[in-house]
Amino acid sequence: MVSCARRLRAPARYTPKGRWLASSSTTSRPDVCSREAVALLPNNAALQYQLGQTYLKLGDPRRATPYLRRAVELDPARFREAP
């Protein structure tokens, strides 16, 4: 499997690709592009949030929690914790 970093030229394109993979049934690992994007841009709240949402969709809230919390830490105005 070719990594997302090789298939995509700009980190900003990871988010749409990760979203597409998360909604696609063509891969068994929809979190791959999102994880690579977070590794490249760890202070990007939107990418942290997207990876957390991907894990929720995969039915893994335990793995989602740290990414969702990090999104809130990085951008509390945009991503708020649920009461």
FENZIZI-V679376 format. One record per residue. N is the residue number from 1. PHI is phi in radians with two decimals (* if undefined). Layout:
# FENZIZI-V679376
N,PHI ; N,PHI
This chain:
# FENZIZI-V679376
1,* ; 2,-1.33 ; 3,-1.20 ; 4,-1.10 ; 5,-1.06 ; 6,-1.39 ; 7,-1.37 ; 8,-1.96 ; 9,-1.53 ; 10,-2.02 ; 11,-0.97 ; 12,-1.11 ; 13,-1.48 ; 14,-1.10 ; 15,-1.05 ; 16,-1.08 ; 17,-1.14 ; 18,-1.09 ; 19,-1.08 ; 20,-1.08 ; 21,-1.12 ; 22,-1.12 ; 23,-1.64 ; 24,-1.65 ; 25,-1.71 ; 26,-1.46 ; 27,-2.37 ; 28,-1.60 ; 29,-2.26 ; 30,-1.20 ; 31,-1.50 ; 32,-1.04 ; 33,-1.13 ; 34,-1.11 ; 35,-1.13 ; 36,-1.13 ; 37,-1.12 ; 38,-1.11 ; 39,-1.13 ; 40,-1.36 ; 41,-2.27 ; 42,-1.16 ; 43,-1.75 ; 44,-1.67 ; 45,-1.09 ; 46,-1.12 ; 47,-1.20 ; 48,-1.07 ; 49,-1.10 ; 50,-1.07 ; 51,-1.15 ; 52,-1.06 ; 53,-1.13 ; 54,-1.08 ; 55,-1.15 ; 56,-1.10 ; 57,-1.11 ; 58,-1.43 ; 59,1.41 ; 60,-2.19 ; 61,-1.13 ; 62,-1.10 ; 63,-1.33 ; 64,-1.27 ; 65,-0.93 ; 66,-1.09 ; 67,-1.26 ; 68,-1.17 ; 69,-1.12 ; 70,-1.13 ; 71,-1.06 ; 72,-1.14 ; 73,-1.07 ; 74,-1.30 ; 75,-2.54 ; 76,-1.11 ; 77,-1.22 ; 78,-1.58 ; 79,-2.07 ; 80,-1.86 ; 81,-1.25 ; 82,-1.23 ; 83,-1.15
